[in-house]
Amino acid sequence: MKTFLRIILAVAFLFIALSFYSYGNTTGAFIFVVLGFCFEGLFWFQLFGKKKRVVHHP
């Protein structure tokens, strides 16, 4: 279930980012391009995320 939720969130972030990029491009409002950049960053972070570090104790 966690993997499914991560994929759904990643797709949502990508869709929002593309929407902001598109709207910012057509209106010339730079803030929407910046918001698109932020949501694209969230997409990549959600897609690859943090790796859990496993520590083995002897």
N, CA, C and O atoms as a Tripos MOL2 file, in Angstrom:
@<TRIPOS>MOLECULE
protein
  232   231    58     0     0
PROTEIN
NO_CHARGES

@<TRIPOS>ATOM
      1 N           0.8220   -1.1920    0.0000 N.3       1 MET1
      2 CA          0.0000    0.0000    0.0000 C.3       1 MET1
      3 C           0.8690    1.2600    0.0000 C.2       1 MET1
      4 O           0.5130    2.2620   -0.6210 O.2       1 MET1
      5 N           2.0090    1.2100    0.6970 N.am      2 LYS2
      6 CA          2.8850    2.3660    0.7260 C.3       2 LYS2
      7 C           3.4100    2.7040   -0.6570 C.2       2 LYS2
      8 O           3.5020    3.8760   -1.0200 O.2       2 LYS2
      9 N           3.7540    1.6840   -1.4300 N.am      3 THR3
     10 CA          4.2780    1.9060   -2.7780 C.3       3 THR3
     11 C           3.2060    2.5250   -3.6630 C.2       3 THR3
     12 O           3.4950    3.4380   -4.4370 O.2       3 THR3
     13 N           1.9890    2.0460   -3.5590 N.am      4 PHE4
     14 CA          0.8820    2.5890   -4.3510 C.3       4 PHE4
     15 C           0.6510    4.0580   -4.0110 C.2       4 PHE4
     16 O           0.4540    4.8790   -4.9080 O.2       4 PHE4
     17 N           0.6730    4.3910   -2.7330 N.am      5 LEU5
     18 CA          0.4810    5.7780   -2.3040 C.3       5 LEU5
     19 C           1.6110    6.6710   -2.7990 C.2       5 LEU5
     20 O           1.3650    7.8010   -3.2210 O.2       5 LEU5
     21 N           2.8470    6.1780   -2.7540 N.am      6 ARG6
     22 CA          3.9810    6.9560   -3.2690 C.3       6 ARG6
     23 C           3.8450    7.2260   -4.7550 C.2       6 ARG6
     24 O           4.1550    8.3260   -5.2110 O.2       6 ARG6
     25 N           3.3870    6.2460   -5.5160 N.am      7 ILE7
     26 CA          3.2200    6.4320   -6.9560 C.3       7 ILE7
     27 C           2.1020    7.4270   -7.2420 C.2       7 ILE7
     28 O           2.2470    8.2890   -8.1090 O.2       7 ILE7
     29 N           0.9940    7.3170   -6.5230 N.am      8 ILE8
     30 CA         -0.1230    8.2530   -6.7040 C.3       8 ILE8
     31 C           0.3200    9.6790   -6.3810 C.2       8 ILE8
     32 O          -0.0030   10.6050   -7.1250 O.2       8 ILE8
     33 N           1.0520    9.8690   -5.2840 N.am      9 LEU9
     34 CA          1.5420   11.2010   -4.9290 C.3       9 LEU9
     35 C           2.5200   11.7330   -5.9660 C.2       9 LEU9
     36 O           2.4750   12.9140   -6.3100 O.2       9 LEU9
     37 N           3.3950   10.8820   -6.4630 N.am     10 ALA10
     38 CA          4.3680   11.3170   -7.4690 C.3      10 ALA10
     39 C           3.6640   11.7680   -8.7410 C.2      10 ALA10
     40 O           4.0190   12.7970   -9.3160 O.2      10 ALA10
     41 N           2.6730   11.0100   -9.1820 N.am     11 VAL11
     42 CA          1.9260   11.3870  -10.3850 C.3      11 VAL11
     43 C           1.1570   12.6900  -10.1570 C.2      11 VAL11
     44 O           1.0890   13.5360  -11.0490 O.2      11 VAL11
     45 N           0.5810   12.8520   -8.9700 N.am     12 ALA12
     46 CA         -0.1410   14.0870   -8.6550 C.3      12 ALA12
     47 C           0.8130   15.2810   -8.6670 C.2      12 ALA12
     48 O           0.4790   16.3280   -9.2220 O.2      12 ALA12
     49 N           1.9920   15.1390   -8.0640 N.am     13 PHE13
     50 CA          2.9680   16.2280   -8.0630 C.3      13 PHE13
     51 C           3.4080   16.5750   -9.4810 C.2      13 PHE13
     52 O           3.5720   17.7490   -9.8100 O.2      13 PHE13
     53 N           3.5980   15.5690  -10.3140 N.am     14 LEU14
     54 CA          4.0020   15.8180  -11.6970 C.3      14 LEU14
     55 C           2.8980   16.5460  -12.4590 C.2      14 LEU14
     56 O           3.1780   17.4820  -13.2080 O.2      14 LEU14
     57 N           1.6610   16.1290  -12.2770 N.am     15 PHE15
     58 CA          0.5340   16.7850  -12.9400 C.3      15 PHE15
     59 C           0.4050   18.2410  -12.4920 C.2      15 PHE15
     60 O           0.1780   19.1240  -13.3190 O.2      15 PHE15
     61 N           0.5460   18.4950  -11.2000 N.am     16 ILE16
     62 CA          0.4720   19.8630  -10.6810 C.3      16 ILE16
     63 C           1.6200   20.6990  -11.2320 C.2      16 ILE16
     64 O           1.4180   21.8490  -11.6220 O.2      16 ILE16
     65 N           2.8160   20.1330  -11.2690 N.am     17 ALA17
     66 CA          3.9780   20.8600  -11.7940 C.3      17 ALA17
     67 C           3.7630   21.2330  -13.2590 C.2      17 ALA17
     68 O           4.0180   22.3720  -13.6510 O.2      17 ALA17
     69 N           3.2990   20.2890  -14.0650 N.am     18 LEU18
     70 CA          3.0580   20.5780  -15.4810 C.3      18 LEU18
     71 C           1.9580   21.6270  -15.6540 C.2      18 LEU18
     72 O           2.0310   22.4640  -16.5530 O.2      18 LEU18
     73 N           0.9570   21.5800  -14.8050 N.am     19 SER19
     74 CA         -0.1030   22.5790  -14.8750 C.3      19 SER19
     75 C           0.4350   23.9680  -14.5640 C.2      19 SER19
     76 O           0.1230   24.9300  -15.2660 O.2      19 SER19
     77 N           1.2390   24.0740  -13.5180 N.am     20 PHE20
     78 CA          1.8300   25.3720  -13.1640 C.3      20 PHE20
     79 C           2.7660   25.8660  -14.2590 C.2      20 PHE20
     80 O           2.7510   27.0520  -14.5890 O.2      20 PHE20
     81 N           3.5820   24.9770  -14.8300 N.am     21 TYR21
     82 CA          4.4630   25.3670  -15.9270 C.3      21 TYR21
     83 C           3.6510   25.8990  -17.1090 C.2      21 TYR21
     84 O           3.9820   26.9340  -17.6870 O.2      21 TYR21
     85 N           2.5960   25.1860  -17.4550 N.am     22 SER22
     86 CA          1.7720   25.5700  -18.5850 C.3      22 SER22
     87 C           1.0980   26.9220  -18.3450 C.2      22 SER22
     88 O           1.1140   27.7920  -19.2150 O.2      22 SER22
     89 N           0.5130   27.0890  -17.1760 N.am     23 TYR23
     90 CA         -0.1700   28.3460  -16.8630 C.3      23 TYR23
     91 C           0.8200   29.5060  -16.7980 C.2      23 TYR23
     92 O           0.5250   30.6030  -17.2730 O.2      23 TYR23
     93 N           1.9730   29.2710  -16.2200 N.am     24 GLY24
     94 CA          2.9950   30.3150  -16.1350 C.3      24 GLY24
     95 C           3.5360   30.6970  -17.4970 C.2      24 GLY24
     96 O           3.8780   31.8560  -17.7320 O.2      24 GLY24
     97 N           3.6140   29.7360  -18.3860 N.am     25 ASN25
     98 CA          4.1040   29.9950  -19.7370 C.3      25 ASN25
     99 C           3.1090   30.8170  -20.5530 C.2      25 ASN25
    100 O           3.5040   31.7220  -21.2880 O.2      25 ASN25
    101 N           1.8270   30.5060  -20.4250 N.am     26 THR26
    102 CA          0.8180   31.2090  -21.2270 C.3      26 THR26
    103 C           0.5310   32.6040  -20.6880 C.2      26 THR26
    104 O           0.2720   33.5180  -21.4710 O.2      26 THR26
    105 N           0.5690   32.7920  -19.3700 N.am     27 THR27
    106 CA          0.2480   34.1010  -18.7990 C.3      27 THR27
    107 C           1.4800   34.9680  -18.6040 C.2      27 THR27
    108 O           1.3670   36.1880  -18.4780 O.2      27 THR27
    109 N           2.6360   34.3630  -18.5790 N.am     28 GLY28
    110 CA          3.8580   35.1230  -18.3510 C.3      28 GLY28
    111 C           4.1060   35.4090  -16.8810 C.2      28 GLY28
    112 O           4.9690   36.2200  -16.5450 O.2      28 GLY28
    113 N           3.3580   34.7500  -15.9990 N.am     29 ALA29
    114 CA          3.5210   34.9430  -14.5590 C.3      29 ALA29
    115 C           4.6410   34.0230  -14.0680 C.2      29 ALA29
    116 O           4.4940   32.8010  -14.0350 O.2      29 ALA29
    117 N           5.7430   34.6290  -13.6950 N.am     30 PHE30
    118 CA          6.9280   33.8690  -13.3070 C.3      30 PHE30
    119 C           6.7030   33.0480  -12.0400 C.2      30 PHE30
    120 O           7.3340   32.0050  -11.8680 O.2      30 PHE30
    121 N           5.8220   33.4930  -11.1550 N.am     31 ILE31
    122 CA          5.5810   32.7790   -9.8970 C.3      31 ILE31
    123 C           5.0510   31.3670  -10.1570 C.2      31 ILE31
    124 O           5.3460   30.4460   -9.3950 O.2      31 ILE31
    125 N           4.2700   31.1910  -11.2290 N.am     32 PHE32
    126 CA          3.7480   29.8630  -11.5330 C.3      32 PHE32
    127 C           4.8400   28.9420  -12.0560 C.2      32 PHE32
    128 O           4.7790   27.7300  -11.8480 O.2      32 PHE32
    129 N           5.8260   29.4960  -12.7240 N.am     33 VAL33
    130 CA          6.9680   28.6940  -13.1670 C.3      33 VAL33
    131 C           7.7700   28.2450  -11.9440 C.2      33 VAL33
    132 O           8.2330   27.1060  -11.8800 O.2      33 VAL33
    133 N           7.9280   29.1510  -10.9770 N.am     34 VAL34
    134 CA          8.6340   28.8050   -9.7400 C.3      34 VAL34
    135 C           7.8630   27.7280   -8.9750 C.2      34 VAL34
    136 O           8.4620   26.7780   -8.4700 O.2      34 VAL34
    137 N           6.5530   27.8720   -8.8870 N.am     35 LEU35
    138 CA          5.7360   26.8440   -8.2250 C.3      35 LEU35
    139 C           5.8360   25.5020   -8.9610 C.2      35 LEU35
    140 O           5.8890   24.4480   -8.3280 O.2      35 LEU35
    141 N           5.8620   25.5420  -10.2760 N.am     36 GLY36
    142 CA          6.0480   24.3190  -11.0570 C.3      36 GLY36
    143 C           7.3730   23.6580  -10.7450 C.2      36 GLY36
    144 O           7.4590   22.4350  -10.6340 O.2      36 GLY36
    145 N           8.4130   24.4790  -10.6050 N.am     37 PHE37
    146 CA          9.7310   23.9570  -10.2530 C.3      37 PHE37
    147 C           9.7040   23.2890   -8.8770 C.2      37 PHE37
    148 O          10.3000   22.2290   -8.6850 O.2      37 PHE37
    149 N           9.0130   23.9110   -7.9280 N.am     38 CYS38
    150 CA          8.9090   23.3280   -6.5760 C.3      38 CYS38
    151 C           8.1750   21.9860   -6.6030 C.2      38 CYS38
    152 O           8.6090   21.0240   -5.9700 O.2      38 CYS38
    153 N           7.0690   21.9270   -7.3340 N.am     39 PHE39
    154 CA          6.3260   20.6750   -7.3980 C.3      39 PHE39
    155 C           7.0750   19.6040   -8.1830 C.2      39 PHE39
    156 O           6.9240   18.4150   -7.9060 O.2      39 PHE39
    157 N           7.8790   20.0140   -9.1590 N.am     40 GLU40
    158 CA          8.7090   19.0340   -9.8520 C.3      40 GLU40
    159 C           9.7510   18.4570   -8.9020 C.2      40 GLU40
    160 O          10.0500   17.2640   -8.9560 O.2      40 GLU40
    161 N          10.2990   19.2910   -8.0390 N.am     41 GLY41
    162 CA         11.2340   18.8060   -7.0220 C.3      41 GLY41
    163 C          10.5720   17.8120   -6.0880 C.2      41 GLY41
    164 O          11.1640   16.7920   -5.7340 O.2      41 GLY41
    165 N           9.3300   18.1130   -5.6850 N.am     42 LEU42
    166 CA          8.5870   17.1660   -4.8500 C.3      42 LEU42
    167 C           8.3510   15.8470   -5.5850 C.2      42 LEU42
    168 O           8.4020   14.7750   -4.9830 O.2      42 LEU42
    169 N           8.0930   15.9360   -6.8870 N.am     43 PHE43
    170 CA          7.9080   14.7210   -7.6810 C.3      43 PHE43
    171 C           9.1540   13.8460   -7.6360 C.2      43 PHE43
    172 O           9.0640   12.6500   -7.3590 O.2      43 PHE43
    173 N          10.3240   14.4410   -7.9100 N.am     44 TRP44
    174 CA         11.5650   13.6590   -7.9320 C.3      44 TRP44
    175 C          11.9030   13.1390   -6.5400 C.2      44 TRP44
    176 O          12.3800   12.0130   -6.3990 O.2      44 TRP44
    177 N          11.6620   13.9430   -5.5170 N.am     45 PHE45
    178 CA         11.9420   13.4840   -4.1570 C.3      45 PHE45
    179 C          11.0100   12.3400   -3.7790 C.2      45 PHE45
    180 O          11.4360   11.3840   -3.1320 O.2      45 PHE45
    181 N           9.7520   12.4270   -4.1730 N.am     46 GLN46
    182 CA          8.7920   11.3610   -3.8710 C.3      46 GLN46
    183 C           9.1270   10.0950   -4.6390 C.2      46 GLN46
    184 O           8.9440    8.9850   -4.1390 O.2      46 GLN46
    185 N           9.6170   10.2690   -5.8580 N.am     47 LEU47
    186 CA          9.9190    9.1140   -6.6870 C.3      47 LEU47
    187 C          11.1220    8.3350   -6.1630 C.2      47 LEU47
    188 O          11.0870    7.1060   -6.0960 O.2      47 LEU47
    189 N          12.1870    9.0480   -5.7910 N.am     48 PHE48
    190 CA         13.4020    8.3790   -5.3380 C.3      48 PHE48
    191 C          13.5530    8.3830   -3.8300 C.2      48 PHE48
    192 O          14.1210    7.4410   -3.2780 O.2      48 PHE48
    193 N          13.0730    9.3940   -3.1500 N.am     49 GLY49
    194 CA         13.0300    9.4590   -1.6920 C.3      49 GLY49
    195 C          14.3110    9.0780   -0.9850 C.2      49 GLY49
    196 O          15.3580    8.8740   -1.5980 O.2      49 GLY49
    197 N          14.1910    8.9920    0.3140 N.am     50 LYS50
    198 CA         15.3260    8.5850    1.1500 C.3      50 LYS50
    199 C          15.3980    7.0690    1.1940 C.2      50 LYS50
    200 O          14.3800    6.3810    1.2690 O.2      50 LYS50
    201 N          16.5910    6.5790    1.1480 N.am     51 LYS51
    202 CA         16.7990    5.1360    1.3030 C.3      51 LYS51
    203 C          16.9790    4.8540    2.7900 C.2      51 LYS51
    204 O          17.6850    5.5760    3.4940 O.2      51 LYS51
    205 N          16.3330    3.8010    3.2480 N.am     52 LYS52
    206 CA         16.4950    3.4120    4.6440 C.3      52 LYS52
    207 C          17.8560    2.7500    4.8140 C.2      52 LYS52
    208 O          18.2470    1.8760    4.0410 O.2      52 LYS52
    209 N          18.5430    3.1780    5.8150 N.am     53 ARG53
    210 CA         19.8710    2.6430    6.0760 C.3      53 ARG53
    211 C          19.7490    1.4950    7.0870 C.2      53 ARG53
    212 O          19.1750    1.6540    8.1640 O.2      53 ARG53
    213 N          20.2910    0.3670    6.7220 N.am     54 VAL54
    214 CA         20.2420   -0.8000    7.5830 C.3      54 VAL54
    215 C          21.6040   -0.9380    8.2610 C.2      54 VAL54
    216 O          22.6400   -1.0060    7.5990 O.2      54 VAL54
    217 N          21.5800   -0.9770    9.5910 N.am     55 VAL55
    218 CA         22.8130   -1.1200   10.3440 C.3      55 VAL55
    219 C          22.8250   -2.5120   10.9550 C.2      55 VAL55
    220 O          21.8940   -2.9130   11.6540 O.2      55 VAL55
    221 N          23.8800   -3.2250   10.6820 N.am     56 HIS56
    222 CA         24.0380   -4.5640   11.2300 C.3      56 HIS56
    223 C          24.9570   -4.5110   12.4330 C.2      56 HIS56
    224 O          26.0800   -4.0140   12.3500 O.2      56 HIS56
    225 N          24.4800   -5.0180   13.5310 N.am     57 HIS57
    226 CA         25.2890   -5.0640   14.7470 C.3      57 HIS57
    227 C          25.8950   -6.4650   14.9000 C.2      57 HIS57
    228 O          25.2110   -7.4730   14.7270 O.2      57 HIS57
    229 N          27.1740   -6.5060   15.2220 N.am     58 PRO58
    230 CA         27.8020   -7.8350   15.3730 C.3      58 PRO58
    231 C          27.3750   -8.5500   16.6270 C.2      58 PRO58
    232 O          27.8210   -9.6690   16.8820 O.2      58 PRO58
@<TRIPOS>BOND
     1     1     2 1
     2     2     3 1
     3     3     4 2
     4     3     5 am
     5     5     6 1
     6     6     7 1
     7     7     8 2
     8     7     9 am
     9     9    10 1
    10    10    11 1
    11    11    12 2
    12    11    13 am
    13    13    14 1
    14    14    15 1
    15    15    16 2
    16    15    17 am
    17    17    18 1
    18    18    19 1
    19    19    20 2
    20    19    21 am
    21    21    22 1
    22    22    23 1
    23    23    24 2
    24    23    25 am
    25    25    26 1
    26    26    27 1
    27    27    28 2
    28    27    29 am
    29    29    30 1
    30    30    31 1
    31    31    32 2
    32    31    33 am
    33    33    34 1
    34    34    35 1
    35    35    36 2
    36    35    37 am
    37    37    38 1
    38    38    39 1
    39    39    40 2
    40    39    41 am
    41    41    42 1
    42    42    43 1
    43    43    44 2
    44    43    45 am
    45    45    46 1
    46    46    47 1
    47    47    48 2
    48    47    49 am
    49    49    50 1
    50    50    51 1
    51    51    52 2
    52    51    53 am
    53    53    54 1
    54    54    55 1
    55    55    56 2
    56    55    57 am
    57    57    58 1
    58    58    59 1
    59    59    60 2
    60    59    61 am
    61    61    62 1
    62    62    63 1
    63    63    64 2
    64    63    65 am
    65    65    66 1
    66    66    67 1
    67    67    68 2
    68    67    69 am
    69    69    70 1
    70    70    71 1
    71    71    72 2
    72    71    73 am
    73    73    74 1
    74    74    75 1
    75    75    76 2
    76    75    77 am
    77    77    78 1
    78    78    79 1
    79    79    80 2
    80    79    81 am
    81    81    82 1
    82    82    83 1
    83    83    84 2
    84    83    85 am
    85    85    86 1
    86    86    87 1
    87    87    88 2
    88    87    89 am
    89    89    90 1
    90    90    91 1
    91    91    92 2
    92    91    93 am
    93    93    94 1
    94    94    95 1
    95    95    96 2
    96    95    97 am
    97    97    98 1
    98    98    99 1
    99    99   100 2
   100    99   101 am
   101   101   102 1
   102   102   103 1
   103   103   104 2
   104   103   105 am
   105   105   106 1
   106   106   107 1
   107   107   108 2
   108   107   109 am
   109   109   110 1
   110   110   111 1
   111   111   112 2
   112   111   113 am
   113   113   114 1
   114   114   115 1
   115   115   116 2
   116   115   117 am
   117   117   118 1
   118   118   119 1
   119   119   120 2
   120   119   121 am
   121   121   122 1
   122   122   123 1
   123   123   124 2
   124   123   125 am
   125   125   126 1
   126   126   127 1
   127   127   128 2
   128   127   129 am
   129   129   130 1
   130   130   131 1
   131   131   132 2
   132   131   133 am
   133   133   134 1
   134   134   135 1
   135   135   136 2
   136   135   137 am
   137   137   138 1
   138   138   139 1
   139   139   140 2
   140   139   141 am
   141   141   142 1
   142   142   143 1
   143   143   144 2
   144   143   145 am
   145   145   146 1
   146   146   147 1
   147   147   148 2
   148   147   149 am
   149   149   150 1
   150   150   151 1
   151   151   152 2
   152   151   153 am
   153   153   154 1
   154   154   155 1
   155   155   156 2
   156   155   157 am
   157   157   158 1
   158   158   159 1
   159   159   160 2
   160   159   161 am
   161   161   162 1
   162   162   163 1
   163   163   164 2
   164   163   165 am
   165   165   166 1
   166   166   167 1
   167   167   168 2
   168   167   169 am
   169   169   170 1
   170   170   171 1
   171   171   172 2
   172   171   173 am
   173   173   174 1
   174   174   175 1
   175   175   176 2
   176   175   177 am
   177   177   178 1
   178   178   179 1
   179   179   180 2
   180   179   181 am
   181   181   182 1
   182   182   183 1
   183   183   184 2
   184   183   185 am
   185   185   186 1
   186   186   187 1
   187   187   188 2
   188   187   189 am
   189   189   190 1
   190   190   191 1
   191   191   192 2
   192   191   193 am
   193   193   194 1
   194   194   195 1
   195   195   196 2
   196   195   197 am
   197   197   198 1
   198   198   199 1
   199   199   200 2
   200   199   201 am
   201   201   202 1
   202   202   203 1
   203   203   204 2
   204   203   205 am
   205   205   206 1
   206   206   207 1
   207   207   208 2
   208   207   209 am
   209   209   210 1
   210   210   211 1
   211   211   212 2
   212   211   213 am
   213   213   214 1
   214   214   215 1
   215   215   216 2
   216   215   217 am
   217   217   218 1
   218   218   219 1
   219   219   220 2
   220   219   221 am
   221   221   222 1
   222   222   223 1
   223   223   224 2
   224   223   225 am
   225   225   226 1
   226   226   227 1
   227   227   228 2
   228   227   229 am
   229   229   230 1
   230   230   231 1
   231   231   232 2
@<TRIPOS>SUBSTRUCTURE
     1 MET1         2 RESIDUE 1 A MET
     2 LYS2         6 RESIDUE 1 A LYS
     3 THR3        10 RESIDUE 1 A THR
     4 PHE4        14 RESIDUE 1 A PHE
     5 LEU5        18 RESIDUE 1 A LEU
     6 ARG6        22 RESIDUE 1 A ARG
     7 ILE7        26 RESIDUE 1 A ILE
     8 ILE8        30 RESIDUE 1 A ILE
     9 LEU9        34 RESIDUE 1 A LEU
    10 ALA10       38 RESIDUE 1 A ALA
    11 VAL11       42 RESIDUE 1 A VAL
    12 ALA12       46 RESIDUE 1 A ALA
    13 PHE13       50 RESIDUE 1 A PHE
    14 LEU14       54 RESIDUE 1 A LEU
    15 PHE15       58 RESIDUE 1 A PHE
    16 ILE16       62 RESIDUE 1 A ILE
    17 ALA17       66 RESIDUE 1 A ALA
    18 LEU18       70 RESIDUE 1 A LEU
    19 SER19       74 RESIDUE 1 A SER
    20 PHE20       78 RESIDUE 1 A PHE
    21 TYR21       82 RESIDUE 1 A TYR
    22 SER22       86 RESIDUE 1 A SER
    23 TYR23       90 RESIDUE 1 A TYR
    24 GLY24       94 RESIDUE 1 A GLY
    25 ASN25       98 RESIDUE 1 A ASN
    26 THR26      102 RESIDUE 1 A THR
    27 THR27      106 RESIDUE 1 A THR
    28 GLY28      110 RESIDUE 1 A GLY
    29 ALA29      114 RESIDUE 1 A ALA
    30 PHE30      118 RESIDUE 1 A PHE
    31 ILE31      122 RESIDUE 1 A ILE
    32 PHE32      126 RESIDUE 1 A PHE
    33 VAL33      130 RESIDUE 1 A VAL
    34 VAL34      134 RESIDUE 1 A VAL
    35 LEU35      138 RESIDUE 1 A LEU
    36 GLY36      142 RESIDUE 1 A GLY
    37 PHE37      146 RESIDUE 1 A PHE
    38 CYS38      150 RESIDUE 1 A CYS
    39 PHE39      154 RESIDUE 1 A PHE
    40 GLU40      158 RESIDUE 1 A GLU
    41 GLY41      162 RESIDUE 1 A GLY
    42 LEU42      166 RESIDUE 1 A LEU
    43 PHE43      170 RESIDUE 1 A PHE
    44 TRP44      174 RESIDUE 1 A TRP
    45 PHE45      178 RESIDUE 1 A PHE
    46 GLN46      182 RESIDUE 1 A GLN
    47 LEU47      186 RESIDUE 1 A LEU
    48 PHE48      190 RESIDUE 1 A PHE
    49 GLY49      194 RESIDUE 1 A GLY
    50 LYS50      198 RESIDUE 1 A LYS
    51 LYS51      202 RESIDUE 1 A LYS
    52 LYS52      206 RESIDUE 1 A LYS
    53 ARG53      210 RESIDUE 1 A ARG
    54 VAL54      214 RESIDUE 1 A VAL
    55 VAL55      218 RESIDUE 1 A VAL
    56 HIS56      222 RESIDUE 1 A HIS
    57 HIS57      226 RESIDUE 1 A HIS
    58 PRO58      230 RESIDUE 1 A PRO
